[in-house]
């Protein structure tokens, strides 16, 4: 049977409720980092994020942005919206290439260890004045993965700043476990269906301002979100998701896997590069 190349971006709340998950932060214990410093690993464990990393130069990111422009146009022509390009590495070879990029994987491996599976790729593209926000949330709350060890690399396709609604983190919230949230599925302005309320009690936000081609890395338990883009500029980022191969996936999500570092894992798939660009 052929493996699927599309997945529901947000599993149903009832389905997730049937998965027993360990949603505690597991600090990086990397003893021999290759590209990160020991200080950076300590910072990640303390604050829950690192930034910025320059993964693509101006020429490379201009080419990548042109690719995304064409990809977005094709999805919009199909009647989809600018947030619908999800699990893109399963269908598009160019996204698979970015997900498995050695420079990105090297940073991730220094945090997660030598055996890493890449399993997620989703464009979050806020069009000028689209009225959409991403409410405060923890990634791990949505994911049928256990234990909670995943990280997200947020790669800026466009320049992202406070003017066009860049992402924002609340440092150190990744150590608080799974935070109480409320359903916001009836809020048409919210890209997601969960909202963690009263986040002011956890501290002040840090704004993730990145130039195109730069990226941040954050823990799956770190509180983050973004505001409405009220500017005349687009704000697109490609989220790339990674986890150690000892993490278990449910609801069929193991089939999203691409082994990015180390040998193939029994539980995770190792999807080949798609032929479609």
N, C-alpha and C positions, 0 to 999 in steps of 0.2 A: 504494500500500500504506500502511495506517495505521502511524504511528510507535508503537513500544511505550511503555507507561507503567510498566513494571516492569523492573528490571535486577537481576542477581545482585549483592548488596552487596559480596561479596569474590570477585574473579575467581580461577579456579583457578591454582595455583602454576605448573603447566606452561604455561598460556596466557600468564601474565605473563613467564615465562622466554623466550618467543619474541618478546617486544617489546624492541627495543633502546632503552634509555632513558638519558637524561642525568640522573643523580640527584646533582647538585651544587647547592648553594645559589647562587641568583642574587640578589644584593642589590638592594633597591629603589633605583632611580636617579631617583625622582620629583624634578623640578626646581622644580615649581610647585604644591605641595600646597595644597588648598583648606580642609581642616578639621584636618589634622594639622599639628604643628609640625615643623620640621626636626629638632629634638631627638628627637621621637617616632620619626621615620623612622630616625634613627641608632640609637636604642634597639632598634627592631625588627631592624635589620641585625645589631646586636651580640648581642642576647639571644634573638631568634627569636620574640618575642611582645610584645603590648601588652595592658594591661587597667587598670581596667575602663572600658567605655563604657556609658553609659545610653542605650538606644535606645527603651525603652517606659516610660511612667510607670505609677504604681500602678493606675490605672483601666484603661489599655490592656492591661497584662500580666494583670490579673485576667480580662478578657474573653478574652485569648489562652489562658490556662490553662483556662478553661471550654470553649473550643473543643477544646483538646487532650484534655481529659477525655472529651468525647463521642467524639472520633475514636478514642482508645484503647479505649473501651468497645466500639466497633463492630469493631475489629480482634480484641479478645479474644473477642468473640462468634463470630468466624469461626474460632476455634481457634488464633490467632496469639499471639505473646508481645509483651512491652512493648518489644522491640528491633526489631520487624519493620516499623516504619513508615519505609521507606527510599525514596529517590527520590520523596518525597511531593509535590514540586512538579509532577510529571508527572500526578498524579491529583487533587490537591486545590487548588482555587483559593486558599484562604486561606493555604496554605503558599507558593504562588507569590508571593502578595502580600508575605509576610515576606522571601522570598529576594530580591525586587526592591525592597525598601524603600529609598527614596532616601537616608535617613540612614545606613544600613548600607553601601550601594553607594559613598557618598561617601568613607567611611573606606577601603574596599577599593581604590577607584580611586587614592587618594593613595599606596598602597603598590605597586599593580600597573601603574599607568598608565591612560591614558584609554580603552583598549579592553578591556573586561572581559566575560567570559562567566560566568554563574552556572550551575553544573552539578550541584550535589549538595544534598540536604536529607534528614537522617536524625535521627529522634528517638532519643536514648539515654536510656531511662527506667529507672532502677533503683528497683524497688519495694522497700518496707521488707522487709529480711531476705531478699532473693531469692538471696543467695549468689553473685552474679556479680561478677567483677572484669573490668577492661579492662587487660590486661597492658601492660608498657612496649613501645611501638612507634613507628614513624614512619609517618605517613599515606601518604607517597609510595611506601612499600614495597608497598602494596596496589593502587596506581592505575596503569592503563595510559596514563599521560600523560608527555609529554616535550617540552621540558625541564622540570625540577622547579621550578615557579614558583607553585604553588597556595597559597592560604591558606584557613584555616578560621575562620569566626566561630562561636563556641560561645555560643549564646544561652540564658540561664537561664530556664526556664519556672517552676521552683520555686527557692526559695533553695537555694544549693549551698555547703556548708561542709565542714570536715573531719569533722563529726559524721555527715553522710549521704553521705560518699564523693565529695567534689568531685574534679574533675580535678586532676592535678599535672603540672608541667613540670620538665624539667631544662634550665636555661638554657644557651644557647650550643652545645647539641649539634647544632643545625641546620647548623653549619659543618663537621661531621665526615664528611659524605658518607653513603652508604648503609651502615648499620651491620649487622654480622653478627647474624642472628637464628636461632632454632630453631623448628621447627613445634610448636605446642601444640594441634593440632586434636582430640586425644583428651581434653583437659582440659575437662570439662563445665562447670566454674566460670568458664572464660574466654570472654568474649563474642567474642574474636577468635581467629585461628588461628596467630598469630606472637607470639613473645616475644623481646625483646632481653635477653640475660642479663647479669649482673654490671654493672648500671648504676651501682653505687656508685662505680665508677672515673671516672665523668663528672661527679660533683658532687652537691650536695644538691638535693632537689626544692623547688620553689615550689608552694604550694597555691593553686589558682585559686578563691578564695572569692568568690562573686558573689551579689548580691541578684536576685530575679526581675526580669526586664526589663533586666538588665545583660548584657554580653557581653565575652568575650576574643577576641583574634585571634592565631593562631599559624601559623608556617610549616609546610609539609607535611613538612619534614625534622626538626622538633623532637621529641625524645623526650618522650612523655607517656603517661599511663595513669590509672587510678583504682582504688581499693580496693573491697572488698565493703561494701555498705551494711548495716551492722548496726543501724541506728537504726529508729525507728518512723515515720520521715518518708520520703516519696518524694523522689527526686532526678531530675528530668527536665531535659534540655537538648536544644535543637534545633541540630544542626550544619549550617551553611550553607557551601557550598564554592564558591570562585571561582578563576579563573585568567585570565591575559591571553589574548586571542584568538589570539596567535601560537603557543600551545602546541598540540601535536597529540595527539589522543586515538585510541586503538585499541580493539579488541574492541567496537565499536559505541557507545562511550561518548560520542562526539561528538553523538549523538542526544539526550542529556540536556540540551543547552545551551539557555540563555535569555540573549540578549544583554542585559546589564545596563547597559553604558555603551559608547558609540561605535557605529559602523555595523555592520550584519550582517557576519559573517565567512564566508568561503567554506567553511571546514572545519566549523564548528560549526552545529548546528541553532539555530533561534530559536523555541522552542516557545511557543505561545500559552497564555494563562491557561486552565486547565481550567474547565469549567462546574460540575463537582461541587465542593461546598465541603468 
